[in-house]
Structure formats: C-alpha cells, structure tokens
Amino acid sequence: MFALVAAGIVTVGITTQRVLASDHQDTPEVELNPRMDINDVYAFPGASADRIALVMTTSSPIAGQSASFDPNLLYQIKVDNTADAVEDLVFQITFDEGTGANQKYTIRGPVAPGMTGTKATLVTTGNVVTGNVGSLGGSATGVQGFAGLRADPFVIDLEQFFNIIPDRRPSTGPLSGPSTPTAAQFRNPGVDFVRPFNTLAIAIELPKSQLVSSTDASAKFGVWGTISR
C-alpha cells in the first residue's frame, strides 16, 4: 500500500485545457527528496484528432543528462470522468532499478483503481505498456507511453519570483539569498530561469474514448498526478 506524498492537478476538457496549478519544489519534503516532487501535469491533443496526450513531469530542476526515476515510488495519473473529484481511472507507472536507458518502466492502465484517495494499491488488471527509459513503448493506435529526461517546458523567472515572494525562497542553494531588493513585479523582458534545466517526464498517449464516460462531443474529464511511497 502506498501513502500519498505529492500531487499536481489540472482540469481538462476535450476541446479546451485549463491549467490550475504548477509545483516545483514547493515544500521542504520534496526539496529534500526531488524524485517525489511533481512539477506539472499536462493534457493536450495527440497525434490525431481522436487521441489525447497526458504528461506528468517530476524532479526539476535537473542539470545535465544523468537522472533516474525512483523504483521505490508509485507514479500515478488519475482521471475523473464523472465530475465528482474522485478518480474513476488511473495510470500507474513503476520503475525497475537502474539508470538511464538501463532502467525499465511499466505503465498500467487506464483501469479502475483498487483504492481511491490518498492511499493506493497496485492494480492487477488492464492494459500494460513496458519499455526502457528514454524510449517509446506500446502501440501508436492504442496506449503508447514514454518515460525519460526532457527539457522542462515550464517557463518562469524563478529568481525574480523569490524576490517578489521571499517566504517561498529555498533554505539552501544559489537561490536561498536575495540577489536584488524585494520586487513587486517580474522583469521585462522576461527571463526563463528554468530553460537550462531538464525534468523527468512520463507521457501517455491514447484514444480519448478510453477516458470519457460518454460519446458526447462535449464530454470532459479532470486529470491530476500523484506520487506515493
């Protein structure tokens, strides 16, 4: 059984997407244990009109090209398609021991969860996709998955953010001390502070019909991510 330690949330419609939150090292727990940290959850159109892609990023900022997922953690992407804020379907992603391309991922789902809420147990039914980190697995017409190192797509002037809201500044590291007096707004022109850094990404693409509870063109669903130990 796994207990919830981190979560990121995004609300999604089939035709429109609306991000509600982003989280990069937001608490002391994940600052000390970056593999437990969810950065962002995304949903966007897939390779064809009938497909959708779900992405969860974690562990940013990563400098360089060497990083691995934690084999002791359960990474999950959860889907609510009945508008009750409770997951109806889950993707569960686990990793073997290893580093880089020698590490193997397993994606289970979409499948109804054995437990909902802040505790989880591994599912034993449903679709399974496997592959080596850094490579695609699954089917281009069914469920297709990827897990590996990618450039962090989030854009923020993090240095200036900590000048605007000093109490969010980390306790250690190069951003722990103020570099300018307390600021009231972001810099112009903007600075993408996280551009040099990478993140560990989990991406899943599949037919939209596997996620929604009806065939109505206006059908919507919510999606969020969790990491459990």
C-alpha positions as CSV (number, residue, x, y, z in Angstrom):
1,M,0.0,0.0,0.0
2,F,1.3,3.5,-0.9
3,A,0.6,6.7,1.0
4,L,0.3,9.9,-0.9
5,V,3.2,12.3,-0.7
6,A,2.8,14.8,-3.6
7,A,0.2,15.8,-6.1
8,G,-0.3,18.2,-9.1
9,I,-3.7,19.0,-10.6
10,V,-5.0,20.1,-13.9
11,T,-8.6,20.4,-15.1
12,V,-9.2,19.3,-18.7
13,G,-11.9,19.4,-21.3
14,I,-11.7,17.5,-24.6
15,T,-11.6,20.7,-26.6
16,T,-10.1,23.1,-24.1
17,Q,-7.4,22.8,-21.5
18,R,-7.0,24.9,-18.3
19,V,-4.0,24.6,-16.0
20,L,-4.9,25.3,-12.3
21,A,-1.5,24.8,-10.6
22,S,2.2,24.3,-11.0
23,D,4.5,22.9,-8.4
24,H,8.3,23.0,-8.5
25,Q,9.9,22.1,-5.1
26,D,7.1,23.7,-3.2
27,T,7.7,22.0,0.2
28,P,10.7,21.1,2.4
29,E,9.8,17.4,1.9
30,V,10.2,17.5,-1.9
31,E,13.1,19.9,-1.8
32,L,15.0,17.2,0.1
33,N,13.6,14.4,-2.0
34,P,13.2,15.7,-5.6
35,R,12.1,12.4,-7.1
36,M,8.9,12.8,-5.0
37,D,8.2,16.2,-6.5
38,I,5.6,16.7,-9.2
39,N,6.3,19.7,-11.3
40,D,3.4,19.9,-13.8
41,V,0.5,17.8,-15.3
42,Y,-0.4,18.5,-18.9
43,A,-3.2,17.3,-21.3
44,F,-3.2,18.2,-25.0
45,P,-4.2,16.8,-28.4
46,G,-2.4,13.7,-29.5
47,A,-1.1,12.6,-32.9
48,S,-4.6,12.5,-34.4
49,A,-7.9,14.1,-33.6
50,D,-9.2,11.1,-31.7
51,R,-6.2,10.8,-29.4
52,I,-5.0,12.7,-26.3
53,A,-1.7,13.0,-24.6
54,L,-1.2,13.2,-20.8
55,V,2.1,14.2,-19.3
56,M,3.4,14.4,-15.8
57,T,6.9,16.0,-15.1
58,T,8.9,15.5,-11.9
59,S,12.3,16.2,-10.3
60,S,13.0,19.5,-11.9
61,P,15.5,21.2,-11.9
62,I,17.9,18.6,-13.3
63,A,21.3,19.9,-14.5
64,G,22.9,17.7,-17.2
65,Q,21.8,14.5,-18.8
66,S,22.0,12.0,-15.9
67,A,18.9,11.2,-13.8
68,S,16.7,8.2,-13.0
69,F,13.2,7.6,-11.6
70,D,12.9,6.2,-8.1
71,P,12.0,2.5,-8.2
72,N,10.5,2.8,-4.6
73,L,7.8,5.2,-5.7
74,L,4.4,4.8,-7.4
75,Y,3.8,7.5,-10.0
76,Q,0.1,7.9,-10.9
77,I,-2.0,9.9,-13.4
78,K,-5.6,9.9,-12.3
79,V,-8.8,10.6,-14.3
80,D,-12.2,11.7,-13.1
81,N,-14.8,11.5,-15.8
82,T,-18.0,11.8,-13.6
83,A,-17.3,15.3,-12.2
84,D,-17.2,14.1,-8.5
85,A,-13.5,14.9,-7.9
86,V,-12.8,11.2,-7.3
87,E,-10.7,9.2,-9.7
88,D,-12.6,6.8,-12.0
89,L,-9.5,5.6,-13.9
90,V,-5.8,5.5,-13.1
91,F,-2.5,5.0,-14.9
92,Q,0.1,3.6,-12.5
93,I,3.8,3.9,-13.5
94,T,6.6,2.0,-11.8
95,F,10.3,1.6,-12.5
96,D,12.9,-1.1,-12.1
97,E,16.3,-0.5,-10.6
98,G,18.8,1.1,-13.0
99,T,19.9,4.3,-14.5
100,G,19.3,5.9,-17.9
101,A,18.4,3.5,-20.7
102,N,19.1,0.6,-18.4
103,Q,16.0,1.5,-16.3
104,K,12.7,-0.1,-17.3
105,Y,9.2,1.5,-16.9
106,T,5.9,-0.2,-16.6
107,I,2.6,1.7,-17.3
108,R,-0.6,0.1,-16.2
109,G,-4.0,1.5,-17.3
110,P,-6.3,3.1,-17.9
111,V,-8.0,1.0,-15.3
112,A,-10.4,1.4,-12.4
113,P,-8.3,1.9,-9.2
114,G,-8.4,-0.7,-6.4
115,M,-8.4,2.2,-3.9
116,T,-9.2,5.9,-4.3
117,G,-8.0,9.0,-2.4
118,T,-4.7,9.3,-0.6
119,K,-3.8,5.6,-0.5
120,A,-3.3,3.2,-3.4
121,T,-2.5,-0.4,-4.2
122,L,-1.1,-1.7,-7.5
123,V,-3.7,-2.7,-10.0
124,T,-3.5,-6.2,-11.4
125,T,-5.8,-5.9,-14.5
126,G,-6.0,-3.7,-17.5
127,N,-3.6,-2.6,-20.3
128,V,0.2,-2.8,-19.6
129,V,2.9,-1.0,-21.5
130,T,6.6,-1.5,-20.9
131,G,9.8,0.0,-22.2
132,N,13.2,1.3,-21.4
133,V,13.6,4.8,-20.1
134,G,14.2,7.2,-23.0
135,S,12.2,5.1,-25.5
136,L,8.6,4.6,-26.6
137,G,6.5,1.6,-25.6
138,G,3.1,0.4,-26.5
139,S,1.0,0.9,-29.7
140,A,0.6,4.0,-31.8
141,T,-3.1,3.1,-32.2
142,G,-3.7,2.0,-28.6
143,V,-1.9,3.1,-25.5
144,Q,1.6,4.5,-26.1
145,G,4.0,5.5,-23.4
146,F,7.3,7.2,-22.8
147,A,9.4,8.0,-19.7
148,G,12.6,9.8,-19.6
149,L,14.6,13.0,-19.4
150,R,13.2,16.1,-21.3
151,A,13.7,19.8,-21.2
152,D,11.5,21.4,-18.5
153,P,8.6,23.1,-20.5
154,F,7.6,25.3,-17.6
155,V,8.5,29.0,-18.0
156,I,9.2,31.3,-15.0
157,D,11.6,33.9,-13.8
158,L,12.2,32.0,-10.6
159,E,14.9,34.3,-9.3
160,Q,12.5,37.3,-9.5
161,F,9.6,35.2,-8.2
162,F,11.6,34.7,-4.9
163,N,12.3,38.4,-4.8
164,I,8.5,39.1,-5.1
165,I,7.5,36.4,-2.5
166,P,10.6,36.0,-0.3
167,D,9.0,33.5,2.1
168,R,8.9,30.9,-0.7
169,R,12.7,31.1,-1.2
170,P,14.5,27.8,-0.6
171,S,16.6,27.5,2.6
172,T,19.8,26.3,0.8
173,G,21.3,26.6,-2.7
174,P,22.1,29.5,-5.0
175,L,18.5,30.9,-4.7
176,S,18.5,30.9,-0.9
177,G,19.7,34.5,-0.6
178,P,18.3,37.7,-2.2
179,S,20.1,38.9,-5.3
180,T,18.1,42.1,-5.6
181,P,15.9,44.1,-3.2
182,T,12.3,42.8,-2.8
183,A,10.5,43.3,-6.1
184,A,6.9,44.0,-7.0
185,Q,6.7,42.5,-10.5
186,F,8.5,40.3,-13.0
187,R,11.3,41.6,-15.1
188,N,10.7,43.0,-18.6
189,P,11.9,41.5,-20.9
190,G,11.2,38.2,-19.2
191,V,13.7,35.7,-18.1
192,D,13.1,31.9,-18.4
193,F,15.1,30.8,-15.4
194,V,14.4,27.1,-15.9
195,R,15.4,27.0,-19.6
196,P,18.8,25.3,-18.9
197,F,17.3,22.6,-16.8
198,N,15.7,19.2,-17.5
199,T,12.9,17.3,-15.9
200,L,11.9,13.6,-15.7
201,A,8.7,13.2,-17.8
202,I,6.1,10.5,-18.1
203,A,4.0,10.8,-21.2
204,I,1.0,8.6,-22.2
205,E,-1.0,9.0,-25.5
206,L,-4.2,7.0,-26.1
207,P,-7.7,7.3,-27.8
208,K,-9.8,9.9,-26.0
209,S,-12.7,7.3,-26.0
210,Q,-10.8,5.3,-23.3
211,L,-11.0,8.2,-20.8
212,V,-14.5,9.7,-21.2
213,S,-17.7,8.3,-19.9
214,S,-19.9,9.2,-22.9
215,T,-19.5,9.7,-26.6
216,D,-20.9,13.3,-26.4
217,A,-18.5,15.8,-28.1
218,S,-18.7,18.0,-25.0
219,A,-17.6,15.2,-22.6
220,K,-15.0,16.4,-20.2
221,F,-12.7,14.9,-17.6
222,G,-10.3,16.0,-14.9
223,V,-6.8,14.7,-14.6
224,W,-4.2,15.0,-11.9
225,G,-1.0,13.3,-10.8
226,T,0.3,11.8,-7.5
227,I,3.5,10.2,-6.3
228,S,3.3,7.7,-3.4
229,R,5.7,5.9,-1.3
